[in-house]
Amino acid sequence: MLILALDTSTEWLSVAVYDGRDASVIRERAGNAASERILPLTARVLADAGLSLKALGGIGYGAGPGSFTGVRIACGVVQGMALGADLPVFGVTTLGAI
């Protein structure tokens, strides 16, 4: 299953597509610019993987702990993309991911 994952809970913005074996990942230190950078980086990682949102099985986001504003950015963007593409959303805690 192809999964898109986004995390903005820290000063780092991370976007990845994972197919169960390999991941295409982009990370950048976005700081306060995460809300401006999240959609362009998401488009880039999907293009690099040759995928569209419709090809995905779901979208996950980093649900913290972390910056409240950062978590809210990722959650809102993921919910909007998932609604438009009719995909399930998964909130993943940082400690659960580790």
C-alpha positions in Angstrom: 0.0 0.0 0.0 1.3 3.4 -0.9 1.3 5.9 2.0 2.0 9.6 1.9 3.4 10.9 5.2 3.8 14.5 6.4 5.3 15.9 9.5 5.5 19.6 10.6 5.6 19.1 14.4 9.1 20.5 14.6 11.1 23.1 12.7 11.7 20.4 10.1 9.2 19.7 7.4 9.2 16.1 6.2 7.3 14.6 3.3 7.6 11.0 2.2 5.9 8.4 0.1 6.4 4.8 1.3 5.5 1.7 -0.7 6.2 -0.9 2.1 9.8 -1.3 1.0 11.3 2.0 -0.2 10.6 5.6 0.6 11.0 8.8 -1.4 11.7 11.5 1.2 12.2 15.2 1.3 13.2 17.0 4.5 13.9 20.7 4.9 14.3 23.0 7.8 11.2 25.1 7.2 10.8 26.8 10.6 7.8 29.2 10.4 7.5 28.6 6.6 6.1 25.1 6.9 2.6 26.2 5.9 4.1 27.8 2.7 6.3 24.8 1.8 4.2 21.8 2.6 2.2 21.7 -0.6 5.1 22.3 -3.0 7.2 19.7 -1.3 4.3 17.2 -1.3 3.8 17.8 -5.0 7.5 17.3 -5.6 7.8 14.0 -3.7 4.7 12.7 -5.5 6.1 13.7 -8.9 9.5 12.2 -8.0 7.7 8.9 -7.2 5.6 9.2 -10.4 2.4 9.1 -8.3 -0.9 11.1 -7.9 -3.0 11.3 -4.8 -5.5 8.8 -6.3 -2.7 6.1 -6.4 -2.3 6.3 -2.6 -3.8 4.0 0.0 -3.9 6.7 2.6 -2.2 9.7 4.1 -0.5 9.9 7.5 0.7 12.9 9.5 2.8 13.4 12.6 0.4 14.0 15.4 3.0 15.1 18.0 4.0 15.7 20.5 5.4 18.8 19.1 4.4 22.4 18.2 0.7 22.8 18.3 0.7 25.1 15.3 2.9 22.6 13.4 0.7 19.6 14.1 -2.4 21.7 13.1 -0.8 22.6 9.8 -0.1 18.9 8.9 -3.4 17.8 10.1 -5.3 20.4 8.2 -3.4 19.9 4.9 -3.8 16.1 5.2 -7.5 16.3 5.9 -8.0 18.5 2.9 -6.0 16.3 0.5 -7.6 13.2 1.8 -11.2 14.6 1.5 -10.5 15.6 -2.1 -9.0 12.2 -3.0 -11.3 10.1 -0.9 -8.4 8.6 1.2 -8.2 7.5 4.8 -6.1 9.7 7.3 -3.8 8.3 9.9 -2.5 10.4 12.8 0.8 8.9 14.0 2.4 9.9 17.3 6.1 10.6 17.2 6.7 8.0 20.0 4.6 5.4 18.1 6.6 6.0 14.9 9.9 5.5 16.7 
